[in-house]
Amino acid sequence: MAASSAPLRVLIGGGTGFLGQALRARLEKAGHSVRVISRSPSAHDDSIITWASIEHNGLPPCDAIVQLRYTTSQARLVGWCDRGL
């Protein structure tokens, strides 16, 4: 299957973190439109939306969603903190 040349609208949960910033830069360089979901709104970047906004308004139009958001409480659920990982 050939790759589509049309730009995608990508939504990244956790897009302000280390991996999210790198992914966002690469996607934007490839010509895709990227929106980032964050806990806090940004006064300088209107492509950042909050989790509260999504709860209130639903997901914005998008072609793909990437979930990179992770917390230490999630690590505890899977036992990673107990194993020293």
N, C-alpha and C positions, 0 to 999 in steps of 0.2 A: 504494500500500500504506500503510495507517495504521500509525503508530508504536505499539508496544506500551507499555502503561502499567505493566507489571510491572517491578519493579526488576531490574537485571542484576547479576551477580557479575563484576566486572572485575578483571583482573590486569594490573598495569603494571610492565614491566621498565624500570628507569631512573626509577622514580617518585619518587626523592628529589632529582632534579635540578630545574632551573629550570622546564622545561616540564612535567615529571611532577607537580610540586607543584601547578601551576595546573590541570592536567587532573584530578588527584585531587580538588581542592576543588570543581571544577565538577560532577564526577560525583556526589560525595557530596551536594552541594546539591540535585541533581536526584533524590536518593533511592536512588542505586545503592550497592551494597556494593563497596568497593575494597580490594584487597590489593596491596601493593607488594613487588617483588623487589629486594633490595639486596645488596651484597657483605657488609655487616655487619648483625648482628641489632640490634634496638633494645630497650633495657630499658624504654622508656616507651611503645612503640607495638606492640601485638601483631598489628597488621595487616601488619607488615613481616616478610617471610620472606626467607631467603637463597638464593642460587643453589646453595649446597652442600646446603641442605635439599631443593631441587627435584631435584637429582641423586640424592639418597638416597631420597626419598619420592615423587617424581613431582609433577606439577602438582596443585594443589588444585582442587576443583570450581570451574569458572568458565564464564561464557557468552561472554566476550570477552577477548582478550589484546591489549595494546598494547605494542609494543616501542620504547622511547625510548632505551635504553642505547646509548651510543656512546663510543668511545675514540679517541685520536689514532692508535693503531696501525691502527684500521679506516680512518682517513683516509689513512694512508700506503698502504694496500692499493689504494685507488681513485685515488691520486695527488693528492689534494687538497693535502697538505702541500707537494708539489713545485711546485704551481701557485700557492702563496701564498693559497689560499682558507681 
